[in-house]
Amino acid sequence: MDSIIAAASVLAAGLAVGLASIGPGIGQGNAAASAVEGLSRQPEAENQIRSVLLLSFAFMESLTIYGLVVALALLFANPFLT
């Protein structure tokens, strides 16, 4: 039974990281595309657009890190494995 739980934990950890990175990846692509479009329309607002873009990238990356934390908890701090 422990091998089934260990295999399920590894599978769940892989899914946690994979699914947690899909959303922020799409969001970062959309944000970068919008920033490039905004820079092409208003080049004088470059500093403001860049600062908002970098701040939003940091928030999006934190979502991926949460998925990594869940995956590490499933792998190393699993309460179901004895």
C-alpha positions in Angstrom: 0.0 0.0 0.0 2.9 2.4 0.7 4.2 2.1 -2.9 0.8 3.1 -4.2 0.7 6.2 -2.0 4.3 7.1 -2.9 3.4 6.8 -6.6 0.3 8.8 -6.2 2.3 11.5 -4.3 4.9 11.7 -7.1 2.1 12.0 -9.7 0.3 14.6 -7.7 3.5 16.6 -7.2 4.1 16.6 -11.0 0.6 17.7 -11.7 0.8 20.4 -9.0 3.9 22.0 -10.6 2.6 21.5 -14.1 -0.8 23.0 -13.5 0.5 25.8 -11.3 2.8 26.9 -14.1 0.2 27.0 -16.9 -1.8 30.0 -15.6 1.1 32.3 -14.8 2.8 31.3 -18.0 -0.2 32.4 -20.0 -0.6 35.5 -17.9 3.0 36.5 -18.3 2.7 36.1 -22.1 -0.4 38.3 -22.2 1.2 40.9 -19.9 4.3 41.1 -22.0 2.3 41.4 -25.2 0.2 44.2 -23.7 3.4 46.0 -22.4 4.9 45.8 -25.9 1.7 47.2 -27.4 1.6 49.9 -24.8 5.2 50.9 -25.5 4.5 51.1 -29.2 1.6 53.4 -28.6 3.1 55.6 -25.9 6.9 55.4 -25.8 7.1 58.2 -23.3 5.4 56.0 -20.6 8.2 53.4 -20.8 9.3 53.7 -17.1 5.8 53.4 -15.7 4.9 50.5 -18.0 8.1 48.7 -17.1 7.6 49.1 -13.4 4.0 47.8 -13.5 5.1 44.9 -15.7 7.9 43.8 -13.4 5.6 44.0 -10.4 2.9 42.0 -12.1 5.5 39.4 -13.1 6.6 39.0 -9.5 3.0 38.4 -8.4 2.5 35.9 -11.2 5.6 34.0 -10.4 4.5 33.7 -6.7 1.6 31.5 -7.9 4.1 29.1 -9.5 6.1 29.0 -6.3 3.0 28.1 -4.4 2.6 25.1 -6.7 6.2 24.2 -6.1 5.7 24.3 -2.3 2.7 22.0 -2.6 4.7 19.6 -4.7 7.6 19.6 -2.2 5.1 19.0 0.6 3.7 16.0 -1.3 7.1 14.6 -1.9 8.9 15.1 1.4 6.3 15.9 4.1 3.6 13.5 3.1 1.7 12.4 6.2 0.2 9.4 4.4 3.6 7.7 4.1 4.7 6.0 7.4 
